[in-house]
Amino acid sequence: MEKLPLILRPSKLKTLVLLIICLVFSFGGIFLIREGDNMGWLVFSFFFIGVIVFIITLLPNSSYLKISAEGIEIKTFFKKSQMISWGVIDEFGAAYIGVNKMVTINFNENYNQQKVGRNVASSLTGFEGALPDTYGMDASKLANLLNYYKNKFS
């Protein structure tokens, strides 16, 4: 396996493609506005938010998953990173949530945080949480990698 800590970042290619799509639709919204269609404001606003999100995602250290002997650290959009120790994780899995295949997380009884959100997520999806990205990997492979390190260090 890889040397730790291992830092995974969102796929730049996927992020660039989504940025371009949002740019195209933002310009479509501008076109609609210029034609007098007020729906253009909704289109422009929605997709321009996407432009901002994907530009931020491309900036260094704005988003990552760090795997270490202590656990995983998740950082998104320059927010304070969240450290989750291996000792509170029951298992990682991979499942479709909507149309996206995501890495899912179930916690054990030692994890006391975000109980309401975890209960809601579990009732809707069968999982207590999910990673925000697959960091350029297949969700199943990333889940297997995380389970390997969880079993090794917990």
C-alpha positions in Angstrom: 0.0 0.0 0.0 0.9 3.7 -0.3 3.0 5.5 2.2 1.1 7.5 4.8 -0.2 10.1 5.1 -1.8 9.7 1.7 -3.5 12.8 0.4 -6.2 12.4 -2.3 -7.6 15.4 -4.2 -10.7 15.8 -6.4 -10.2 15.0 -10.1 -9.0 18.1 -11.9 -10.4 16.8 -15.2 -13.9 16.2 -13.7 -13.8 19.5 -12.0 -12.8 21.3 -15.2 -15.6 19.6 -17.2 -18.2 20.6 -14.6 -16.8 24.2 -14.6 -17.1 24.4 -18.4 -20.6 23.1 -18.3 -21.6 25.7 -15.6 -19.9 28.4 -17.7 -21.9 27.4 -20.8 -25.2 27.4 -18.9 -24.3 30.7 -17.2 -23.8 32.3 -20.6 -27.1 30.7 -21.7 -28.8 32.5 -18.8 -27.2 35.8 -19.9 -28.5 35.1 -23.4 -32.0 34.6 -22.0 -31.8 37.7 -19.9 -30.8 39.7 -23.0 -33.8 38.3 -24.8 -36.1 39.5 -22.1 -36.8 36.1 -20.5 -36.8 36.5 -16.7 -36.1 32.7 -16.4 -32.6 33.6 -17.5 -31.9 35.1 -14.0 -32.6 31.7 -12.4 -30.5 29.9 -14.9 -27.6 32.3 -14.6 -27.7 32.4 -10.8 -27.8 28.7 -10.3 -25.0 27.9 -12.8 -22.9 30.8 -11.7 -22.8 29.4 -8.2 -21.5 26.2 -9.8 -18.8 28.2 -11.5 -17.7 29.7 -8.2 -17.8 26.3 -6.5 -15.7 24.6 -9.1 -13.1 27.4 -9.3 -12.7 27.1 -5.5 -12.3 23.3 -5.8 -9.4 23.8 -8.3 -7.5 25.9 -5.8 -4.7 24.2 -3.9 -5.7 22.8 -0.5 -9.3 23.7 -0.8 -10.5 20.1 -0.9 -8.8 16.8 0.0 -9.0 13.5 1.8 -6.0 12.7 4.0 -5.5 9.1 5.1 -3.2 8.6 8.1 -2.6 6.2 10.9 -5.0 8.2 13.1 -7.9 8.2 10.7 -9.2 10.3 7.8 -9.2 14.1 7.5 -11.8 15.6 5.1 -11.5 19.2 3.9 -13.9 20.9 1.5 -14.1 24.5 0.3 -11.5 25.9 2.7 -13.7 25.1 5.7 -12.1 23.7 8.8 -11.1 20.1 8.1 -12.9 17.3 9.9 -10.8 14.5 11.4 -12.5 11.2 12.0 -10.5 8.6 13.8 -10.5 4.9 12.7 -11.9 3.9 16.2 -15.3 5.4 15.5 -15.8 4.0 12.0 -17.7 0.8 11.6 -17.3 0.4 7.9 -16.9 2.1 4.5 -19.0 1.0 1.6 -19.9 2.1 -1.9 -23.4 2.8 -3.0 -25.5 4.8 -5.4 -27.1 7.8 -3.8 -29.2 9.3 -6.5 -27.2 8.9 -9.7 -23.8 9.2 -8.0 -21.8 6.3 -6.7 -20.3 7.4 -3.4 -18.2 6.1 -0.6 -20.5 5.6 2.4 -19.7 5.5 6.0 -21.3 3.8 9.0 -20.1 4.7 12.5 -20.0 2.7 15.6 -21.5 3.5 19.0 -18.4 5.5 20.0 -19.2 8.3 17.6 -21.4 10.9 19.2 -21.4 13.7 16.6 -24.1 14.7 14.2 -26.6 12.2 15.6 -29.7 13.8 14.0 -28.1 14.1 10.6 -26.8 10.6 10.7 -30.2 9.2 11.6 -31.8 11.2 8.8 -29.2 10.0 6.3 -29.5 6.4 7.5 -33.3 6.4 7.1 -33.0 7.9 3.6 -30.1 5.9 2.3 -29.2 3.1 4.7 -25.9 4.8 5.5 -25.0 7.4 8.1 -22.7 9.5 5.9 -20.8 9.7 2.7 -17.6 11.3 1.5 -18.1 14.4 -0.6 -16.0 13.1 -3.5 -14.3 10.0 -4.7 -11.0 11.9 -5.3 -10.4 10.6 -8.8 -10.9 7.0 -7.8 -13.7 4.4 -8.3 -15.9 4.5 -5.2 -15.6 0.8 -4.6 -11.8 0.9 -4.8 -11.6 3.9 -2.5 -14.0 2.2 0.0 -11.7 -0.9 -0.1 -8.6 1.2 0.5 -10.2 3.0 3.4 -11.4 -0.3 4.9 -7.9 -1.7 4.6 -6.4 1.2 6.6 -9.3 1.1 9.1 -8.6 -2.6 9.8 -4.9 -2.0 10.0 -5.0 0.9 12.5 -8.1 0.3 14.6 
